[in-house]
Amino acid sequence: MANPLDRIKPRVRGLKAYTLKPDRGAVKLNQNENPWGVPEAVRAETLRRMGRREWARYPDFVPAALHEKLAAFAGWRADGVVAGNGSNELIQATLMVTVGEGKRVLISEPTFALYRQVTTVLGGEVLSVPLDGALGFDVEALLEAIERDEPDVTILCSPNNPTGCRISEEELERLLTRAGGIVVIDEAYFEFSGRTVAPLLERHPNLAVFRTFSKAMALAGLRVGYLLAAPELAREVSKAVLPYNLNAFSQTAAEVAVELYDAELRPTVERVVAERERLFTELQNIGGLAPVRSCANFMVVRRRRTCASV
Amino acid sequence: MANPLDRIKPRVRGLKAYTLKPDRGAVKLNQNENPWGVPEAVRAETLRRMGRREWARYPDFVPAALHEKLAAFAGWRADGVVAGNGSNELIQATLMVTVGEGKRVLISEPTFALYRQVTTVLGGEVLSVPLDGALGFDVEALLEAIERDEPDVTILCSPNNPTGCRISEEELERLLTRAGGIVVIDEAYFEFSGRTVAPLLERHPNLAVFRTFSKAMALAGLRVGYLLAAPELAREVSKAVLPYNLNAFSQTAAEVAVELYDAELRPTVERVVAERERLFTELQNIGGLAPVRSCANFMVVRRRRTCASV
């Protein structure tokens, strides 16, 4: 009898499943969530609205009300917004409509593991430029790779997971101008940096920006992300986004979180940033430690001494 | 300047987005949901459990507790269960790990539009066998296509959307024995048929069964589906399922729905089936109408008269 596993693409069979070991620390830090939890006002209002809704009915085909709110929140147009089941879904959808055998995706590692995983499942080739010695983006090497290898898609996480480095608007504009392909900036942690590349969307139709509700927005349990791009590009990516991808509860919670951001969530972001800077200074004062400046809600700390000298 | 849309796969660009016109009827029937809505006991218990949970934390990497409950519910093993963000996500994941350029997917149309949509996005070829004159599966033609074209994947919706026909265990076993590829049975409506092909999983490692919480289980708004397959096949499909794909709220609601199925949901299914049979008989008694027997919660009604004679 034929082995049905022979029908699985060889690249997929060779792939290790993306996994994460459960954390065992006294304080959970390994997923960079908002440590202050969901504000009670967001929780209560979401439960109130969901108490009135008919759960047995499909959610909106396209969550238009949420798209409108996200557009206002991000300073972009609603027809250039696509909400998803976590930004993971939008990473996958963007790669699904662009990547197949013979296509190339440029990333800068170490970074979020999913870019490589999904590209590989889809049969594309991953081109990887390492971060520089200071754990920042090596923009010159990225430019060189873009010109030499003409990647179909370039994905940078900025601020980068797990190093906290950020690409500046000027640097990104250089990449965008030279790139013939699509450039994705995953802004999962942008709230903690106080900056965004979203204003570049206006004059760069090859830019896509991904955002998430899992970090600053304190809704990791509910899985909401969104994409910002030119409407033409957003429309193509939407073709690989599943219908009814966003459940009614998460859609509702995301709307509430955006409405209450300034009153309830921004203060928690400000506390995280203040703590990060305080921690950076304190760590600098500890002999042998060299914290790396971070624009996110986590920080790499290097050891000054080599292993041999410890 | 290069056009970033040139990086979108030509097949995707040529594709019309899957859409659905909003219904405008006095009674909403177009999505085959459970018309009695979510039972109050399911709703209250879900809200109670979610009131105690920390929403800012990621959900389980793999929803193991739900997989255990679904395994017991379906009479299958937990390591052969994969829960998803609606069964749509599992359709997509199964096709992602099997389909690329040069791969073939056999379906029987008319049927659920997503099989064709996703296959096309992934660059595969759709082979379509029409339903027979009585709107049932043309099993001989399907067998012929399987032997002639050797599809990598065959997908049948049973009971079929939108006709309500069902493939029998004996017929399916003939397909499974002859197929070298994977055979998917989408059992979105199985509760209304009173039958399932899940017992065939034990001796057919090329069978995958998809289920959903959007129909009988009355949770369309929350997007939960699951796959049943041999553990080896389930593991490969999982590689294309996004991490944290199922949000905490939907996972909780699905657990509650399974726990309360016999007490709360099964009676609503029995009412739907009784109404379907009553309606069938009544429609038969109306001159000129020819209802088609259905195993689902909807029914095709044909007109006996030709257009010319009306």
Interface residues (C-beta under 8 A of the other chain):
Chain A: A2 N3 P4 L5 D6 R7 I8 K9 V12 R13 L15 A17 Y18 T19 L20 P22 K28 Q31 E33 N34 W36 G37 V38 R43 L47 M50 G51 R53 E54 W55 A56 R57 Y58 P59 F61 N85 G86 N88 E89 Q92 M96 V97 T98 G100 E101 L114 V121 L122 G123 D152 V153 G180 G181 I182 P205 N206 S214 A218 L219 A220 G221 L222 R223 A230 E232 L233 R235 E236 S238 K239 A240 L242 P243 Y244 N245 L246 N247 A248 F249 S250 A253
Chain B: A2 N3 P4 L5 D6 R7 I8 K9 V12 R13 L15 A17 Y18 T19 L20 P22 K28 Q31 E33 N34 W36 G37 V38 R43 L47 M50 G51 R53 E54 W55 A56 R57 Y58 P59 F61 N85 G86 N88 E89 Q92 M96 V97 T98 G100 E101 L114 Q117 V121 L122 G123 D152 V153 G180 G181 I182 P205 N206 S214 A218 L219 A220 G221 L222 R223 A230 E232 L233 R235 E236 S238 K239 A240 L242 P243 Y244 N245 L246 N247 A248 F249 S250 A253
